[in-house]
Amino acid sequence: MQKKALVIIDIQNDITKNYKKIIENINKAVDWAVNNDIHVVYIRHENLSGGTRTFKPNTHGAELVSDMKIVSNNIFTKYKGNALTSEEFADFIHNNEICDFYIAGADAVACVKSTCYNLCKANYGVDVLSDCITSYDKRKIDEMLRYYESKGSKIISLSDLLPN
């Protein structure tokens, strides 16, 4: 395996229907990663707050969506926006000596933003797949792409990875 990982963040049933517009691209990214011997990692969010309506543990809403290709057991749960706060995910990175990440998922203004920022801050290589992320407010995606780039991420599209 290469020292790289495709990280898919929070593509769960409680995400709004917006994920439907990117799921085909995410699945193509998964195929690309498998074909290139790159780790595929799935990050799930769970909300432990008492009054929350979304991502409640042990609910259908917290499960990964059924139309996403699941090709590994590398499924890690986080309770905060930043995926690095998952000790299991951090251990996986360390144990597999991963230094470069391809990021896909939701929400561009929350968990994807926090994860990209913190991966860059920790001096990892971060490529955000611009056509594999979404947000509750899709009008914010371009602004977020500029933000990610300003913090050290590289913005690429799925077509940059796939053969012609």
N, C-alpha and C positions, 0 to 999 in steps of 0.2 A: 504494500500500500504506500502511496505517496504521503508526504507529510502535509497533506491538504485536506480540507473538509468542506463539503457543501452543507451549510447550516440552514434549515428551514424552520422559521420561527412562527409559532402560534397559528398554524393553519388548522384551526379547531372549529367544531360545530357552532360555537358561540360567536365566531367572527361573522360579520355581516356578509350578505350575499356577494360583496365585492370580491371575495377570493375566487369566485367562479370565473372571473375574467382572466385570472392568472394561473389557474390550476393546470391547464394544458402546458403552459411554459414551465411551471415547476416540475411537472412530470417529465418533460423533455430534459430539464436540468438534472433530474435524478438519473435518467438513462445515461446522460453524458458522464456523470460522475462515476457510475458503475463501469461504464466502458473504458474509463481512464484511470481505474484503480484508485479512486478518491473516496474517502470516507463520506458516508451520508449520515447526517445527524438531524434528528427531529427534536425541537424544543417545544414543550407544552407549558402553558401558563395555568396556574391554579390560584384562585383568589381565596384567601383564608379569612377575609374580612366578613364579619357577621351579616351586614346588610347588603352584600353584593348580590347581583342578579346573574352575573356571568362567570364562567370558568369555575363554578363550584366543584370541589373535588367529588369524584365518583358520580358525576352526572354525564348525560349525553353531550351537553354543551362543552364539557372539558375534553372530550375525546377528539383525536385527530380525525379530520374529515375522511369519509369513506372513499372519495374519488381521488385521493392522493396515493401515489405509489409508495408503499412502505417496503423498503428493501434491506433494512437492517434492524437490529435490536438496539441501536444507539438512540434511544428515546429518553430524554431527560426532562425533568419537571423543574420549573422555576417558580418562585413566588413573588419575584420583583421583576421589573422591566429588563434589567441586564441579565442576559443568559449566563454570564460568568458568575453570577451569584449562586448558580446551581453547583454545589460541590462535586456532584457526579460528573457534570460536564467539564468542569475545571480539571478534574482528575483524568478524564478521557483525553483531554488536550495534552496534558503532561505525559501520560503513559504512552501516547502515540506520537509524541514529539511533533505535534501539528504546529505549523507556523504560518500557514496561509489559509484564508477562509473565503468562501464564496457565500454570499448572504442572499436569502430569499425569505419572503414571509410577510407578516403583518405585526403590528401596525406601524407604518412608516414614521409616524410622529411620536411613537411611544417605545415599544420594545425593540423594534429594529433600530431605531435611533440610539437608544441607550446601549444596545449590544455593540453596534458599530463603533460608537464613541469609545467605549471601554476596551474593545479589542485593539483599536488604534493606539489608545493611551498605553496599552501594555506592549506596544511595539510589534504587534502581529500585522501581517499583510492582510488587507481587507478589500475584496472586490464585491461591490454591491451589484447584483443583477437587476438592472433598472426595470426590466419587463417581467420580473418575478416578485415584485413587492406591491403591496396595496395598503390602503388606509381607510379608516371610517370616513374621512374627508379626503377624497381623491384629489381635490384641488390643491392639497398641500404637498403632493408627491414631488413636484418639480423643486419646490423650496427645500424639501428634505434632501433631495439628491445634491443640491448645491451645498447644503449643510454638511452632509457626509463627506463630500469632497474637501470642504474647508478644514475638516478635522483629520484628513489623511486617508480616507477611503478612495479607492479608484472606482469610477462608475463605468460599468460595461453592460452590454446587453447579451442575451442568450446567443444571438447570432454571432457574437465575437468568439464564442466557444465552439459552436457547432461547425462541422465541415460544410462547405457549400453544397 
